[in-house]
Amino acid sequence: MSAHRRVALASSVIGAVVVALDGTVLTIAQPTLQQDLHASFAEVQWTSTGYLIAVASLLVFAGRLGDRYGHQRLFAIGVLGFGAVSAGIGVASGVGWVIGLRVVQGVFGALLQPATLGMLRAAFPPDRLGMPIAWRTSAIGVAAAAGPLVGGVLVTHLGWRSVFFLNVVPALVLGVLALVVRAPDRHRAPEAGPARLDLPGAALLALALACLVYTLVGVPELGWSASAVLGLLTAACAGFLLVRHERRTADPLLPPDVLGSAVVRAALGILVAASAAMFGTLFVASYVLQDELGMDPLRTSLAALPGGAAMVLGAPVAAVLLRRYGARRTTVAALALLVLGVLVLFRASGAGAVGGGFLLLGAGFGTVMVTATAVVVRHAAAESAGVAGGLQQTAMNVGPVLGVATAATLAAVTDGLRTALPVLAGIAVVGLLGALKLPNLGDRRATAARSLRHHGGSEA
């Protein structure tokens, strides 16, 4: 493997881990942060909400910047900025500074996340993308599972500020590597007459996603208030204007080779449906296990452990299955496991059944992440890899808040959170319908061959 491929793979994997670990350790640190900075509960929640809105609203535009200026360059800027702002949060004197810096950190997070996929698309031929994406998925699973433990140890012994200093050294190393070991970016537009950046489209998309995410994040706590309905209507209007604008502009933010592909649209829909079902179920299960089954937080974490293990260990297996059986069969089987896991947890009343349900959830969701992400990245043209990566990351941000909002809404109008689980399983079934539009094995090989010619051939 050449040096630039090793750097691209390491940057993609570790960069994704830095972002995933940041979110999970912050959850553990928030109560101590609130006490130390004399903040209200709403202010502390904004340390997460502000970051999420900034990231979700800018991911696609950041991906377009990567397509134009180079993914490694955007990754270096993003990861170095992410680490620097993280250090700033660690010395912040008040909660207002923490919230503001978290929003800025979200901007840098948006720069680096699409680049982690764009670098893989530029470095690896399409027929070799499955395993790098699987390693990236496994690493995210490890970070998500280890985050609460790492955060708990750091906060207990060193205080809440230490969780933000955790990112600084890895970010510095990754940023320097990305700047020093540069690969030839063969897929950028020619310097003569590059396409204009679609700033109006970027603004409309940012407005639509910011309003959507803000509304969905607030639903579990505030319900469908007048402000929530207004936010949803604003998102819908901005989305309508975006579609109208994109059809008329000469250089659209969302190029036809990405969203014009039925396969890419199906894969993005699958990621939204699967992540909504997965994280909605985790939200419900955390309450059911503690309130109905009487488990304490530690036993709840241990009961969910098989899910994390299945996701981490199953991702490389998913890459092998993808190569052997194709995206359609692998994704259909994975979504079936996810649906079955949700239904098992719906009926579960003992530790064994709960562990089995989480095992099915993790195996199914980890496989879906590998297959659907590979489809999105592989089927987008190389010069649009950043936009494709931004859309994939957007789907993975919108899906979880949609799932949690759905569960909270159903809990408010039914007899408890557990009744939301069949509906979440139904959302995953919708993903199954989308999976039928994915390419089968023969289609995948033909697409890979065409993309390989466009890529310029496989490197040894």
Order of alpha helices (4+ residues) and beta strands (2+ residues): alpha-alpha-alpha-alpha-alpha-alpha-alpha-alpha-alpha-alpha-alpha-alpha-alpha-alpha-alpha-alpha-alpha
